[in-house]
Amino acid sequence: MLFTISLYCQSTIYYLLLSSPLPKDPPEIWRMVESPVPSNEGFRIAWVWSSKKTKHDQKSRQKTINKVISGLKELQKRLQSNRCRLKTKQAVSTEAEKKVEEAGANRWIDPNVVETIETKHKQKKRGRPGPTTRYVAIMRTRFQVNWEINNTNVKDDACSDGMFPLITNCEDISFKDILDIYKYQPNLEKRHEQVKTIYGIAPVLLKNITRVEALLFVFFVALLVQSVIEREMRSNMKKAGLKGIPIYHEKRQCASPTTD
């Protein structure tokens, strides 16, 4: 999809309006501001805000909250069954906190378990009840799972919806150029293509998730090394004034050599 980008400045914050060619789609607005503090490596940081990402972050947070609430309701339903294995308040609290933590909603939802004693009376002996019938009190522990949404944290996190930093070592390029480079898909898609075709790492026939992560990290490092090799090759070609080198079949010229 093509976009038209316009840039203007207001109080050191740069606004970029991306107009979509589809009449039904609302325009996407980008805001960028220079960070007064550089990164730990001393690189330039530009903070970016996107109107589209803001809506995405809001929906994602609400979806997570709804998912946790549904999980807590399901837990409450399980506690009503006599077959539930959670017999102590600590066990129920641990299960409730586990559901919140797995969803990543610790800042937004605070679960609470209330323990109550339910008392029922039953005849000591069989038969019709009468004036002299004796009853036995049967007490059973019940648990109620409650939750409270931390509106303060939700409101605080909503202030940073749609924001993310871009780090660059280029000091003399504009915000528009930084965003253009970031949104230029071939730079990213090329590496995806290399992962899927040249390396062919999928499917990964490993059962341990730790080994899968380790293997993917090795390929990530390989991609970094590959990009450095390509950068050095093309930089040296530029310094030598070469428009191409004969590495194809029949010594055909290649203007942008890749590592493979």
MONORVEN-V623832 format. One record per residue. SS is DSSP state (H for helix, E for strand, C for the rest). PSI is psi in radians with two decimals (NA if undefined). D_FIRST is the distance of its C-alpha to the first C-alpha in whole Angstrom. Layout:
BEGIN
ss=<SS;SS>
psi=<PSI;PSI>
d_first=<D_FIRST;D_FIRST>
END
This chain:
BEGIN
ss=<C;C;E;E;E;E;E;E;E;E;C;C;E;E;E;E;E;E;E;E;C;C;C;C;C;C;C;E;E;E;E;E;E;E;C;C;C;C;C;C;C;C;C;E;E;E;E;E;E;E;H;H;H;H;H;H;H;H;H;H;H;H;H;H;H;H;H;H;H;H;H;H;H;H;H;H;H;H;H;C;C;C;C;C;C;C;C;C;H;H;H;H;H;H;H;H;H;H;H;H;H;H;C;C;C;C;C;C;E;E;E;E;E;E;E;E;E;E;E;E;E;E;E;C;C;C;C;C;C;C;C;C;C;C;E;E;E;E;E;E;E;E;E;E;E;E;E;E;E;C;H;H;H;H;H;H;H;H;C;C;C;C;E;E;E;E;E;E;C;C;C;C;C;C;H;H;H;H;H;H;H;H;H;C;H;H;H;H;H;H;H;H;H;H;H;H;H;H;H;C;C;C;C;C;C;C;C;C;H;H;H;H;H;H;H;H;H;H;H;H;H;H;H;H;H;H;H;H;H;H;H;H;H;H;H;H;H;H;H;H;C;C;C;C;E;E;C;C;H;H;H;C;E;E;C;C;C;C;C;C>
psi=<2.37;2.58;2.59;2.16;2.22;2.53;2.31;2.83;2.48;1.95;0.87;0.11;2.22;2.29;2.33;2.18;2.06;1.93;2.16;2.50;-0.31;2.20;-0.46;-0.35;2.29;2.64;2.49;2.26;2.34;2.40;2.38;2.46;2.55;2.34;2.28;-0.27;2.18;3.09;3.04;-0.49;-0.03;0.23;2.80;2.42;2.27;2.09;2.36;2.43;2.30;2.30;-0.62;-0.73;-0.52;-0.82;-0.67;-0.76;-0.69;-0.80;-0.69;-0.74;-0.76;-0.64;-0.71;-0.75;-0.78;-0.64;-0.74;-0.73;-0.72;-0.69;-0.68;-0.62;-0.69;-0.66;-0.72;-0.65;-0.65;-0.62;-0.37;-0.26;2.53;-0.28;-0.05;2.34;-0.07;1.80;-0.17;2.77;-0.64;-0.70;-0.71;-0.74;-0.70;-0.71;-0.71;-0.77;-0.55;-0.73;-0.69;-0.72;-0.69;-0.55;-0.15;0.60;0.51;-0.59;-0.28;-0.44;2.28;1.86;2.66;2.34;2.22;2.26;2.25;2.73;2.11;2.18;2.27;2.58;2.35;2.51;2.42;-0.58;2.82;2.82;3.08;2.44;2.52;-3.01;-0.53;0.13;2.33;2.52;2.64;2.31;2.14;2.05;2.38;2.40;2.26;2.62;2.40;2.12;2.04;2.85;2.73;2.29;2.19;1.54;-0.48;-0.83;-0.63;-0.74;-0.69;-0.76;-0.52;-0.41;-0.40;0.24;2.40;0.09;2.51;2.67;2.60;2.21;2.33;2.65;0.13;2.03;-0.28;0.24;2.69;2.97;-0.65;-0.72;-0.67;-0.77;-0.68;-0.75;-0.71;-0.69;0.01;1.79;-0.69;-0.53;-0.64;-0.75;-0.50;-0.72;-0.66;-0.73;-0.67;-0.64;-0.72;-0.59;-1.00;-0.87;-0.64;0.94;-0.09;2.44;2.68;1.96;1.08;2.43;-0.53;2.16;-0.53;-0.67;-0.60;-0.80;-0.70;-0.73;-0.76;-0.60;-0.68;-0.75;-0.57;-0.77;-0.69;-0.68;-0.68;-0.80;-0.71;-0.75;-0.63;-0.72;-0.79;-0.69;-0.78;-0.73;-0.86;-0.58;-0.72;-0.60;-0.70;-0.72;-0.64;-0.06;0.47;2.22;-0.26;2.82;2.54;1.39;-0.09;3.05;2.57;0.43;0.64;2.62;2.50;2.10;-0.54;1.41;2.44;2.89;-0.71;NA>
d_first=<0;4;7;10;13;16;19;23;26;28;31;29;26;23;20;17;15;11;11;8;8;9;13;14;12;14;13;13;16;17;20;22;26;28;30;34;35;33;33;36;35;35;31;29;28;25;24;21;20;17;17;15;17;20;20;19;22;24;23;24;27;29;28;30;33;33;33;36;38;37;39;42;43;43;45;47;47;49;51;53;54;57;55;53;54;53;57;57;55;54;52;50;49;48;46;44;43;42;39;38;38;36;33;33;34;38;37;36;39;42;44;48;51;54;57;59;62;63;66;68;71;73;76;78;80;79;81;81;80;84;85;86;83;81;77;75;72;69;67;63;60;57;54;51;48;47;44;43;39;39;38;38;36;34;34;34;31;29;29;27;24;21;23;23;24;23;25;26;29;27;29;29;25;23;21;18;19;19;16;14;16;16;12;12;11;14;17;16;15;18;21;20;20;23;25;24;25;28;29;29;30;29;31;33;37;38;39;40;37;38;38;35;34;36;35;31;32;34;31;29;32;31;28;29;32;29;27;30;32;29;29;32;32;29;31;35;33;32;35;37;35;34;31;31;34;35;34;33;35;38;37;34;32;29;27;26;28;27;30;30>
END
